[in-house]
Amino acid sequence: MSKKRKSRGRSKGGKGSSGFVQCSQCGRPVPRDKAKKVTQRVTLVEPTLARELRGTGAYVPSSTVQKYYCISCAVHFGVVKVRARAERRFR
């Protein structure tokens, strides 16, 4: 049987089963090595106010948020693109 992708759609290798995470968008349980992880910086201050505060020399804190997406949500929201059939086996 032919393989559609070299990695079988996962980054697992030969390590056995991996844990599950929930998709941040739809809540579907996805294997951790198959889910697409996106790290975003989130600030609690509005951009215009943050620009003024930085101009005065103040420190504007921001935190990082990690989101996990299932493949269908990642394709829908543009995190990953649909690749041509010839390009699917290679990165």
C-alpha positions in Angstrom: 0.0 0.0 0.0 1.4 3.4 -0.9 2.1 6.0 1.8 0.5 9.4 1.4 3.0 11.1 3.6 6.5 10.2 4.7 5.7 10.9 8.4 2.2 9.3 8.3 0.9 12.7 9.4 2.6 12.6 12.7 6.0 13.5 14.3 5.9 10.4 16.5 8.7 8.4 15.0 8.9 5.0 16.7 8.1 6.0 20.3 4.7 4.4 20.7 1.6 6.2 21.8 1.5 9.8 22.7 -0.9 11.8 24.9 -3.9 13.7 23.7 -4.6 17.5 23.7 -7.8 19.3 22.9 -8.1 21.5 19.8 -8.4 25.1 20.8 -11.1 25.8 18.3 -13.4 22.8 18.1 -12.5 20.8 21.3 -11.6 17.6 19.4 -9.1 15.3 21.1 -6.0 15.2 18.9 -2.7 13.2 19.5 -0.1 15.7 20.8 2.4 14.8 18.0 -0.2 15.3 15.3 -1.7 18.6 16.5 -0.4 21.9 15.1 1.0 24.1 17.9 0.8 27.8 17.6 2.4 30.2 20.0 1.0 33.7 20.2 2.0 36.8 22.2 -0.9 38.4 24.0 -0.8 41.8 25.6 -3.4 43.0 28.1 -3.1 46.7 26.9 -4.6 48.2 23.8 -2.1 48.9 21.0 -2.5 52.7 21.0 -2.2 52.9 24.8 0.8 50.5 24.7 2.5 52.8 22.1 2.0 55.8 24.4 3.3 53.9 27.4 6.4 52.8 25.6 7.0 56.3 24.5 7.2 57.4 28.1 9.6 54.6 28.9 7.2 52.3 30.7 7.3 48.5 30.5 4.3 46.9 28.8 4.0 43.2 29.8 2.8 40.5 27.5 2.3 36.8 27.9 2.5 33.9 25.5 -0.4 31.6 24.8 0.0 28.2 23.2 -2.8 26.8 21.1 -3.2 23.4 19.6 -5.2 22.9 16.4 -6.5 19.7 14.9 -5.7 19.3 11.2 -9.1 20.4 9.9 -9.1 23.6 12.0 -5.5 24.3 11.1 -6.3 24.1 7.4 -9.5 26.1 7.8 -7.7 28.9 9.7 -4.7 29.0 7.4 -2.1 27.6 9.9 -1.1 25.0 7.4 -1.8 24.9 3.6 -3.1 22.2 1.4 -0.1 20.9 -0.5 -0.2 19.4 -4.0 -0.2 15.6 -4.3 3.5 15.5 -5.4 4.6 17.7 -2.5 2.9 15.8 0.3 5.6 13.3 1.0 8.3 15.8 1.6 8.7 19.0 3.7 
